[in-house]
């Protein structure tokens, strides 16, 4: 988990330096991650077991 956190904190400044495209890419990636997490939570709530 720590490795992922370190990578995210280093990628954010790089994306911000990339300009508008970098910010849009970072936002899109975060949205995809949140959406996948939400679907996993929904699946777990509906079936009572974690996703495969």
PyMOL Python script that loads the backbone (N, CA, C, O; Angstrom):
from pymol import cmd

cmd.read_pdbstr("""\
ATOM      1  N   UNK A   1       0.831  -1.191   0.000  1.00  0.00           N
ATOM      2  CA  UNK A   1       0.000   0.000   0.000  1.00  0.00           C
ATOM      3  C   UNK A   1       0.874   1.253   0.000  1.00  0.00           C
ATOM      4  O   UNK A   1       0.565   2.240  -0.667  1.00  0.00           O
ATOM      5  N   UNK A   2       1.966   1.197   0.756  1.00  0.00           N
ATOM      6  CA  UNK A   2       2.855   2.368   0.833  1.00  0.00           C
ATOM      7  C   UNK A   2       3.484   2.666  -0.522  1.00  0.00           C
ATOM      8  O   UNK A   2       3.666   3.827  -0.889  1.00  0.00           O
ATOM      9  N   UNK A   3       3.819   1.601  -1.270  1.00  0.00           N
ATOM     10  CA  UNK A   3       4.431   1.789  -2.585  1.00  0.00           C
ATOM     11  C   UNK A   3       3.477   2.532  -3.528  1.00  0.00           C
ATOM     12  O   UNK A   3       3.896   3.406  -4.288  1.00  0.00           O
ATOM     13  N   UNK A   4       2.194   2.174  -3.470  1.00  0.00           N
ATOM     14  CA  UNK A   4       1.194   2.835  -4.318  1.00  0.00           C
ATOM     15  C   UNK A   4       1.063   4.292  -3.926  1.00  0.00           C
ATOM     16  O   UNK A   4       0.987   5.165  -4.791  1.00  0.00           O
ATOM     17  N   UNK A   5       1.035   4.565  -2.619  1.00  0.00           N
ATOM     18  CA  UNK A   5       0.913   5.941  -2.141  1.00  0.00           C
ATOM     19  C   UNK A   5       2.095   6.786  -2.604  1.00  0.00           C
ATOM     20  O   UNK A   5       1.915   7.931  -3.019  1.00  0.00           O
ATOM     21  N   UNK A   6       3.286   6.236  -2.538  1.00  0.00           N
ATOM     22  CA  UNK A   6       4.476   6.960  -2.977  1.00  0.00           C
ATOM     23  C   UNK A   6       4.401   7.241  -4.471  1.00  0.00           C
ATOM     24  O   UNK A   6       4.759   8.330  -4.921  1.00  0.00           O
ATOM     25  N   UNK A   7       3.936   6.257  -5.244  1.00  0.00           N
ATOM     26  CA  UNK A   7       3.829   6.456  -6.690  1.00  0.00           C
ATOM     27  C   UNK A   7       2.800   7.528  -7.030  1.00  0.00           C
ATOM     28  O   UNK A   7       3.021   8.337  -7.931  1.00  0.00           O
ATOM     29  N   UNK A   8       1.688   7.538  -6.322  1.00  0.00           N
ATOM     30  CA  UNK A   8       0.661   8.544  -6.583  1.00  0.00           C
ATOM     31  C   UNK A   8       1.175   9.931  -6.246  1.00  0.00           C
ATOM     32  O   UNK A   8       0.929  10.877  -6.995  1.00  0.00           O
ATOM     33  N   UNK A   9       1.885  10.070  -5.134  1.00  0.00           N
ATOM     34  CA  UNK A   9       2.393  11.389  -4.752  1.00  0.00           C
ATOM     35  C   UNK A   9       3.476  11.871  -5.709  1.00  0.00           C
ATOM     36  O   UNK A   9       3.671  13.078  -5.849  1.00  0.00           O
ATOM     37  N   UNK A  10       4.179  10.965  -6.366  1.00  0.00           N
ATOM     38  CA  UNK A  10       5.182  11.413  -7.340  1.00  0.00           C
ATOM     39  C   UNK A  10       4.550  11.664  -8.708  1.00  0.00           C
ATOM     40  O   UNK A  10       5.036  12.506  -9.463  1.00  0.00           O
ATOM     41  N   UNK A  11       3.477  10.948  -9.039  1.00  0.00           N
ATOM     42  CA  UNK A  11       2.832  11.141 -10.336  1.00  0.00           C
ATOM     43  C   UNK A  11       2.028  12.429 -10.388  1.00  0.00           C
ATOM     44  O   UNK A  11       1.939  13.050 -11.447  1.00  0.00           O
ATOM     45  N   UNK A  12       1.441  12.847  -9.273  1.00  0.00           N
ATOM     46  CA  UNK A  12       0.610  14.046  -9.280  1.00  0.00           C
ATOM     47  C   UNK A  12       1.400  15.280  -9.719  1.00  0.00           C
ATOM     48  O   UNK A  12       0.939  15.986 -10.616  1.00  0.00           O
ATOM     49  N   UNK A  13       2.563  15.576  -9.137  1.00  0.00           N
ATOM     50  CA  UNK A  13       3.311  16.761  -9.620  1.00  0.00           C
ATOM     51  C   UNK A  13       3.739  16.632 -11.087  1.00  0.00           C
ATOM     52  O   UNK A  13       3.759  17.624 -11.815  1.00  0.00           O
ATOM     53  N   UNK A  14       4.076  15.423 -11.519  1.00  0.00           N
ATOM     54  CA  UNK A  14       4.454  15.232 -12.922  1.00  0.00           C
ATOM     55  C   UNK A  14       3.275  15.535 -13.832  1.00  0.00           C
ATOM     56  O   UNK A  14       3.439  16.178 -14.869  1.00  0.00           O
ATOM     57  N   UNK A  15       2.094  15.079 -13.453  1.00  0.00           N
ATOM     58  CA  UNK A  15       0.904  15.340 -14.264  1.00  0.00           C
ATOM     59  C   UNK A  15       0.563  16.820 -14.265  1.00  0.00           C
ATOM     60  O   UNK A  15       0.140  17.354 -15.290  1.00  0.00           O
ATOM     61  N   UNK A  16       0.740  17.491 -13.135  1.00  0.00           N
ATOM     62  CA  UNK A  16       0.443  18.915 -13.072  1.00  0.00           C
ATOM     63  C   UNK A  16       1.400  19.711 -13.957  1.00  0.00           C
ATOM     64  O   UNK A  16       1.005  20.713 -14.552  1.00  0.00           O
ATOM     65  N   UNK A  17       2.638  19.275 -14.043  1.00  0.00           N
ATOM     66  CA  UNK A  17       3.599  19.952 -14.916  1.00  0.00           C
ATOM     67  C   UNK A  17       3.296  19.699 -16.382  1.00  0.00           C
ATOM     68  O   UNK A  17       3.727  20.459 -17.248  1.00  0.00           O
ATOM     69  N   UNK A  18       2.556  18.638 -16.663  1.00  0.00           N
ATOM     70  CA  UNK A  18       2.222  18.319 -18.052  1.00  0.00           C
ATOM     71  C   UNK A  18       1.143  19.248 -18.594  1.00  0.00           C
ATOM     72  O   UNK A  18       0.870  19.243 -19.794  1.00  0.00           O
ATOM     73  N   UNK A  19       0.535  20.036 -17.736  1.00  0.00           N
ATOM     74  CA  UNK A  19      -0.474  20.994 -18.178  1.00  0.00           C
ATOM     75  C   UNK A  19      -1.876  20.440 -18.105  1.00  0.00           C
ATOM     76  O   UNK A  19      -2.175  19.546 -17.314  1.00  0.00           O
ATOM     77  N   UNK A  20      -2.720  20.984 -18.939  1.00  0.00           N
ATOM     78  CA  UNK A  20      -4.137  20.630 -18.909  1.00  0.00           C
ATOM     79  C   UNK A  20      -4.365  19.149 -19.222  1.00  0.00           C
ATOM     80  O   UNK A  20      -5.184  18.497 -18.574  1.00  0.00           O
ATOM     81  N   UNK A  21      -3.652  18.626 -20.201  1.00  0.00           N
ATOM     82  CA  UNK A  21      -3.811  17.216 -20.554  1.00  0.00           C
ATOM     83  C   UNK A  21      -3.432  16.326 -19.369  1.00  0.00           C
ATOM     84  O   UNK A  21      -4.101  15.326 -19.108  1.00  0.00           O
ATOM     85  N   UNK A  22      -2.385  16.674 -18.666  1.00  0.00           N
ATOM     86  CA  UNK A  22      -1.972  15.897 -17.500  1.00  0.00           C
ATOM     87  C   UNK A  22      -3.018  15.918 -16.404  1.00  0.00           C
ATOM     88  O   UNK A  22      -3.285  14.894 -15.774  1.00  0.00           O
ATOM     89  N   UNK A  23      -3.607  17.070 -16.175  1.00  0.00           N
ATOM     90  CA  UNK A  23      -4.652  17.173 -15.151  1.00  0.00           C
ATOM     91  C   UNK A  23      -5.883  16.367 -15.544  1.00  0.00           C
ATOM     92  O   UNK A  23      -6.482  15.697 -14.704  1.00  0.00           O
ATOM     93  N   UNK A  24      -6.265  16.429 -16.825  1.00  0.00           N
ATOM     94  CA  UNK A  24      -7.413  15.653 -17.292  1.00  0.00           C
ATOM     95  C   UNK A  24      -7.137  14.154 -17.168  1.00  0.00           C
ATOM     96  O   UNK A  24      -8.021  13.385 -16.790  1.00  0.00           O
ATOM     97  N   UNK A  25      -5.924  13.748 -17.483  1.00  0.00           N
ATOM     98  CA  UNK A  25      -5.558  12.337 -17.383  1.00  0.00           C
ATOM     99  C   UNK A  25      -5.615  11.865 -15.940  1.00  0.00           C
ATOM    100  O   UNK A  25      -6.126  10.781 -15.657  1.00  0.00           O
ATOM    101  N   UNK A  26      -5.096  12.670 -15.032  1.00  0.00           N
ATOM    102  CA  UNK A  26      -5.124  12.330 -13.618  1.00  0.00           C
ATOM    103  C   UNK A  26      -6.556  12.250 -13.107  1.00  0.00           C
ATOM    104  O   UNK A  26      -6.893  11.355 -12.333  1.00  0.00           O
ATOM    105  N   UNK A  27      -7.384  13.171 -13.531  1.00  0.00           N
ATOM    106  CA  UNK A  27      -8.795  13.169 -13.128  1.00  0.00           C
ATOM    107  C   UNK A  27      -9.514  11.939 -13.678  1.00  0.00           C
ATOM    108  O   UNK A  27     -10.276  11.292 -12.960  1.00  0.00           O
ATOM    109  N   UNK A  28      -9.278  11.618 -14.929  1.00  0.00           N
ATOM    110  CA  UNK A  28      -9.917  10.447 -15.538  1.00  0.00           C
ATOM    111  C   UNK A  28      -9.483   9.160 -14.837  1.00  0.00           C
ATOM    112  O   UNK A  28     -10.303   8.278 -14.585  1.00  0.00           O
ATOM    113  N   UNK A  29      -8.205   9.059 -14.525  1.00  0.00           N
ATOM    114  CA  UNK A  29      -7.709   7.880 -13.823  1.00  0.00           C
ATOM    115  C   UNK A  29      -8.332   7.731 -12.446  1.00  0.00           C
ATOM    116  O   UNK A  29      -8.688   6.628 -12.031  1.00  0.00           O
ATOM    117  N   UNK A  30      -8.462   8.847 -11.743  1.00  0.00           N
ATOM    118  CA  UNK A  30      -9.099   8.813 -10.431  1.00  0.00           C
ATOM    119  C   UNK A  30     -10.557   8.424 -10.526  1.00  0.00           C
ATOM    120  O   UNK A  30     -11.071   7.706  -9.667  1.00  0.00           O
ATOM    121  N   UNK A  31     -11.226   8.891 -11.565  1.00  0.00           N
ATOM    122  CA  UNK A  31     -12.640   8.549 -11.757  1.00  0.00           C
ATOM    123  C   UNK A  31     -12.811   7.060 -12.050  1.00  0.00           C
ATOM    124  O   UNK A  31     -13.726   6.423 -11.529  1.00  0.00           O
ATOM    125  N   UNK A  32     -11.943   6.517 -12.870  1.00  0.00           N
ATOM    126  CA  UNK A  32     -12.004   5.087 -13.182  1.00  0.00           C
ATOM    127  C   UNK A  32     -11.769   4.265 -11.927  1.00  0.00           C
ATOM    128  O   UNK A  32     -12.465   3.278 -11.689  1.00  0.00           O
ATOM    129  N   UNK A  33     -10.792   4.666 -11.123  1.00  0.00           N
ATOM    130  CA  UNK A  33     -10.487   3.952  -9.885  1.00  0.00           C
ATOM    131  C   UNK A  33     -11.670   4.009  -8.922  1.00  0.00           C
ATOM    132  O   UNK A  33     -12.030   2.994  -8.325  1.00  0.00           O
ATOM    133  N   UNK A  34     -12.274   5.178  -8.766  1.00  0.00           N
ATOM    134  CA  UNK A  34     -13.423   5.325  -7.873  1.00  0.00           C
ATOM    135  C   UNK A  34     -14.610   4.514  -8.371  1.00  0.00           C
ATOM    136  O   UNK A  34     -15.323   3.896  -7.581  1.00  0.00           O
ATOM    137  N   UNK A  35     -14.819   4.518  -9.673  1.00  0.00           N
ATOM    138  CA  UNK A  35     -15.915   3.741 -10.247  1.00  0.00           C
ATOM    139  C   UNK A  35     -15.737   2.248 -10.017  1.00  0.00           C
ATOM    140  O   UNK A  35     -16.690   1.548  -9.675  1.00  0.00           O
ATOM    141  N   UNK A  36     -14.520   1.765 -10.205  1.00  0.00           N
ATOM    142  CA  UNK A  36     -14.247   0.341  -9.988  1.00  0.00           C
ATOM    143  C   UNK A  36     -14.427  -0.026  -8.522  1.00  0.00           C
ATOM    144  O   UNK A  36     -14.942  -1.099  -8.208  1.00  0.00           O
ATOM    145  N   UNK A  37     -14.006   0.857  -7.626  1.00  0.00           N
ATOM    146  CA  UNK A  37     -14.180   0.610  -6.201  1.00  0.00           C
ATOM    147  C   UNK A  37     -15.665   0.572  -5.846  1.00  0.00           C
ATOM    148  O   UNK A  37     -16.106  -0.275  -5.069  1.00  0.00           O
ATOM    149  N   UNK A  38     -16.418   1.486  -6.416  1.00  0.00           N
ATOM    150  CA  UNK A  38     -17.855   1.523  -6.162  1.00  0.00           C
ATOM    151  C   UNK A  38     -18.560   0.267  -6.656  1.00  0.00           C
ATOM    152  O   UNK A  38     -19.438  -0.267  -5.979  1.00  0.00           O
ATOM    153  N   UNK A  39     -18.173  -0.202  -7.839  1.00  0.00           N
ATOM    154  CA  UNK A  39     -18.769  -1.438  -8.360  1.00  0.00           C
ATOM    155  C   UNK A  39     -18.415  -2.639  -7.485  1.00  0.00           C
ATOM    156  O   UNK A  39     -19.248  -3.518  -7.261  1.00  0.00           O
ATOM    157  N   UNK A  40     -17.192  -2.672  -6.999  1.00  0.00           N
ATOM    158  CA  UNK A  40     -16.791  -3.748  -6.093  1.00  0.00           C
ATOM    159  C   UNK A  40     -17.591  -3.721  -4.802  1.00  0.00           C
ATOM    160  O   UNK A  40     -18.007  -4.767  -4.303  1.00  0.00           O
ATOM    161  N   UNK A  41     -17.807  -2.531  -4.261  1.00  0.00           N
ATOM    162  CA  UNK A  41     -18.598  -2.386  -3.045  1.00  0.00           C
ATOM    163  C   UNK A  41     -20.050  -2.802  -3.296  1.00  0.00           C
ATOM    164  O   UNK A  41     -20.650  -3.500  -2.479  1.00  0.00           O
ATOM    165  N   UNK A  42     -20.603  -2.374  -4.419  1.00  0.00           N
ATOM    166  CA  UNK A  42     -21.976  -2.727  -4.767  1.00  0.00           C
ATOM    167  C   UNK A  42     -22.123  -4.244  -4.902  1.00  0.00           C
ATOM    168  O   UNK A  42     -23.090  -4.816  -4.400  1.00  0.00           O
ATOM    169  N   UNK A  43     -21.194  -4.887  -5.561  1.00  0.00           N
ATOM    170  CA  UNK A  43     -21.224  -6.334  -5.735  1.00  0.00           C
ATOM    171  C   UNK A  43     -21.172  -7.032  -4.377  1.00  0.00           C
ATOM    172  O   UNK A  43     -21.906  -7.989  -4.130  1.00  0.00           O
ATOM    173  N   UNK A  44     -20.297  -6.541  -3.504  1.00  0.00           N
ATOM    174  CA  UNK A  44     -20.161  -7.145  -2.180  1.00  0.00           C
ATOM    175  C   UNK A  44     -21.446  -6.977  -1.377  1.00  0.00           C
ATOM    176  O   UNK A  44     -21.876  -7.909  -0.697  1.00  0.00           O
ATOM    177  N   UNK A  45     -22.054  -5.813  -1.446  1.00  0.00           N
ATOM    178  CA  UNK A  45     -23.307  -5.566  -0.710  1.00  0.00           C
ATOM    179  C   UNK A  45     -24.445  -6.434  -1.238  1.00  0.00           C
ATOM    180  O   UNK A  45     -25.267  -6.921  -0.462  1.00  0.00           O
ATOM    181  N   UNK A  46     -24.492  -6.627  -2.542  1.00  0.00           N
ATOM    182  CA  UNK A  46     -25.604  -7.375  -3.120  1.00  0.00           C
ATOM    183  C   UNK A  46     -25.458  -8.883  -2.927  1.00  0.00           C
ATOM    184  O   UNK A  46     -26.452  -9.572  -2.696  1.00  0.00           O
ATOM    185  N   UNK A  47     -24.242  -9.399  -3.017  1.00  0.00           N
ATOM    186  CA  UNK A  47     -24.045 -10.855  -2.954  1.00  0.00           C
ATOM    187  C   UNK A  47     -23.573 -11.341  -1.597  1.00  0.00           C
ATOM    188  O   UNK A  47     -23.731 -12.519  -1.277  1.00  0.00           O
ATOM    189  N   UNK A  48     -22.999 -10.464  -0.795  1.00  0.00           N
ATOM    190  CA  UNK A  48     -22.504 -10.870   0.518  1.00  0.00           C
ATOM    191  C   UNK A  48     -21.112 -11.480   0.473  1.00  0.00           C
ATOM    192  O   UNK A  48     -20.579 -11.882   1.507  1.00  0.00           O
ATOM    193  N   UNK A  49     -20.517 -11.552  -0.712  1.00  0.00           N
ATOM    194  CA  UNK A  49     -19.157 -12.058  -0.828  1.00  0.00           C
ATOM    195  C   UNK A  49     -18.350 -11.100  -1.699  1.00  0.00           C
ATOM    196  O   UNK A  49     -18.915 -10.401  -2.539  1.00  0.00           O
ATOM    197  N   UNK A  50     -17.028 -11.063  -1.504  1.00  0.00           N
ATOM    198  CA  UNK A  50     -16.214 -10.136  -2.304  1.00  0.00           C
ATOM    199  C   UNK A  50     -16.159 -10.571  -3.772  1.00  0.00           C
ATOM    200  O   UNK A  50     -16.391 -11.736  -4.093  1.00  0.00           O
ATOM    201  N   UNK A  51     -15.853  -9.625  -4.648  1.00  0.00           N
ATOM    202  CA  UNK A  51     -15.748  -9.965  -6.075  1.00  0.00           C
ATOM    203  C   UNK A  51     -14.653 -11.002  -6.321  1.00  0.00           C
ATOM    204  O   UNK A  51     -13.701 -11.106  -5.547  1.00  0.00           O
ATOM    205  N   UNK A  52     -14.795 -11.763  -7.401  1.00  0.00           N
ATOM    206  CA  UNK A  52     -13.783 -12.779  -7.708  1.00  0.00           C
ATOM    207  C   UNK A  52     -12.441 -12.181  -8.040  1.00  0.00           C
ATOM    208  O   UNK A  52     -11.492 -12.912  -8.319  1.00  0.00           O
TER     209      UNK A  52
END
""", "prot")
cmd.dss("prot")
cmd.show_as("cartoon", "prot")
cmd.util.cbc("prot")
cmd.orient("prot")
